[in-house]
Amino acid sequence: QLQLVESGGGLVQPGGSLRLSCAASGSALDYYAVGWFRQGPGKVREGVSCISSRGYNTLYADSVKDRFSVSRDSAKNTVYLQMNNLTPDDTAVYYCAAQWKPSPPICTTAYHTGGYVYWGQGTQVTVSS
């Protein structure tokens, strides 16, 4: 059974950076598509980014494009979300999720229809001065 644990959240000033980690256990993550989602206070959960199996493809929400970068490290069985130039609107609990998708190597940021089965517990990101 795949298990995911997020880490790296915290309090950061506007314009700052954080790197979130999504560490997997119980199975190799290589052939899973992994998505990052967030839920801000009073908001619905939304997709932020995703990376396909083996890292062949990535997607970003318009709101984070050019500021966030997703990557994966097979040796560490971990997926990362590098977040730069953070704004208060990025304040949210961030979740990673995974689904078995070896082929084709694509991913989706859709929350309700994306088919993500495995979810982490979330990590809080707060952007405030």
C-alpha positions, 0 to 999 in steps of 0.5 A: 500500500502506497503511503505519502507524507508531505513536509516542508511547509511553514511560514514565509514572507511574501516573495519568499520560497519553500520546497515541499516534499512528498515522500513515498513508502510501501511502493516505488513511485516511478510509475505513479503520476503525482499531483499537488493540490491545495486548499486555502481557508474557505476555498475548495481544493484545487490542483496546483501541479502534477508530474507524470510517471518517470517525470516525462510530463508536467502541468501547472495551474495558471496561478502558479505557472513560472513560479512553481516547479515540480520534480521527482527523485527516483532514488529518494522515492520523493516528489518535490514542489519548488515554490518561488515568489510566494504571495498571500494567495498561496496560503493553503494546506498543500497535499500530494496525491498519486495514482498508478499510471505507467502509460501513457506518461501523462498527469492531471491536476483535476481534483474530482475527476483526476483519479488520484487514489493515494493522498498525504495528510497535507502540510501548511504553507502560510505566506504573510509579513 
